[in-house]
Amino acid sequence: MEPDLASRIRAKVAEGRLPLPADRPGKLWVGKGNGRPCDACDQPITNTDTEYETDLPTGRTIRFHRPCFRAWHAERASRML
């Protein structure tokens, strides 16, 4: 995982801007991006990017680029150990 990306995710979690739910997200949709921002890096997820989107139990939808999703998931999993 990119050190800067991991640091950014940890900072967003600490600030309460990015959730790390204890349970795995129930459903995950994967497809082409459509320009909405990534919840990890804040950059647009373009139609040349793969977008990972999940709905949380709170009703919030979060979206990521592939590497951002992997980094977010790794951070979530590391806190479950």
N, C-alpha and C positions, 0 to 999 in steps of 0.2 A: 504494500500500500504506500502511496506517495506520502512522505512525511507532512507536507503542507496540507494535503487533503485531510489526513487524519487529524491534524491540529485544528483545521477549520471546523470539522465535524464536532470534535470535542468542545470547542469554544461555543458553537451554536447550541449544543446540548446544555452546557453550563448556563448559557443565557436564557434557556427555555424556548429558543426559537426552532429547535429540531428535536422531536421526541425520540426516545429509545424505549418503545414498549417492551414489557417483559415477555409477552407472548409474541410468537411469530405472526406477522400479518396474515389474515385469513385468505385473502385473494391477492394475486399479483398479476397485473396486466403488463405485457411487453409488446412494444410496437415502435413505429417510427414516431419521432418527436414532431411537435407542431409549433415550436417556438416558445412554449411556456418555460419559465425559469426552473432550473434544478434547485431543489431545496438544500442541497449540500454546497454547491459551488456558486450558485446564483447566476450562472451563465445560461443562455437559452439552449434548450434541447431542440436542435434543428431536425429537419426531415432526413438528414443524412446520419443522424445519431439514433441509437436505440434508447427508447424511453422506458424506464421501469416505473410503474405507478401502482400505488397500493392505498387502500382505504383503511384508516385506523378505526378502532372501536369508538373513538371520540367523534367520528364523523369527518375528521380531517383527511384530505387526500394529499399524499406527498409524492413527489416525482423526482427521479434521478437519472443522470447519465449512467451507463453501465459501470464504469469504474467508481463513480460516486455511490451507487447502490452497494457495490461490493464493500467499499470502505465503511459505509453506514452499517451494513449488516455485520461486518467484522467487529465494529465497535460495540454493537448491541450484544453480539454473542460473547464478547470478552467480559462484559459486565454480568453475564448470567453465570459465569463460572464460579 
